[in-house]
Amino acid sequence: MAGFPQLREAGWLYGDDPYLPLALVRLFEHVDGTGRWEVRLNAPAEAETQLAMFEGEAGARAEVARVYADGKQYGQWRVRQPDAL
């Protein structure tokens, strides 16, 4: 849908408890013709969402890869990509 950021990937980080995620990272593409992408990071222990904006897909995907790499020391990521891209 034009105008709304479209979810392209989501990853949940799980530690010892398989029912309580430690973190959630989401990758969105802005489909308004600007070429912008954003990465949102949430943790249940923190109220605020961390948001980073990028002017292209490569930078946003590099940031998501960095978050995945940093999180591996705390547990295992479960990554999903929506079917309708």
N, C-alpha and C positions, 0 to 999 in steps of 0.2 A: 504494500500500500504506500503510495507516494506520500512523502512528508513525515512518516513515522520511521524511526530507526528500526531496521530489521535484524532480528537475532540470527547470527551466523554460526555461533558456537557457544557452548556452555560447559563449564567444568566444575565439579564438586570435589573438594578435598576431604577425604575421610581418614581419621586416625584409628584409634583402638575401638571406638564405638561405631559400628556400621550403620547406625540410624541417625547419628548426629554429625552433620557436615561441619568441618572446621572453617571452610571458606567456600565461596562461590565466585567464579570469574565468568564474565559474559563478554562476548565480542559482538558489537553491533555495527552494521553498515547504514550510513545515512543515504537514502535513495532519492534525495532531493536535487541531485545533480552537482553537489558540492564536492563529492569524492571523499568526504570525511568519514572516519571510522572512530569508534570509541570502545574503550575497555572499562568495564565496571567491576570492581572487586568489593565483595561484602564478606564480613566475618560475623558470626552470631554474637561474639563478645563486644563488638563495636557497633554503635548505632548508625554511624555515617557510612555512606558508600563512597569509596575512592573512585574517582573518575579521571580518565586520561583521554584526551582527544588527539587524533592523528589525521594528517592530510592525505594519507593513502593507506592501502591495505597492508603493505609490507611492514611499515612501522608498527601498526597495531598488532599484527601477527607476531612480530618479534617481541613485543611487550607481553603478549599472552604466553609465548614460549618461555620467557624469563620468569613469569609468575609460576608456571608449571614446574620449572627447574627448581626454583626457590622452595616450593611447597613439598617437593619430594622428601625432604628431611623430616617432615611432620606426618606423612602418610601417603596414601595412594589417590591419584586423581581418577575420576570417572568423567570422561569427556563425551559429549553428545553434540551432533550437528543436526539441525532440523532437516527433515526430508525435502521440504519445499524451499529450495534455494533459488 
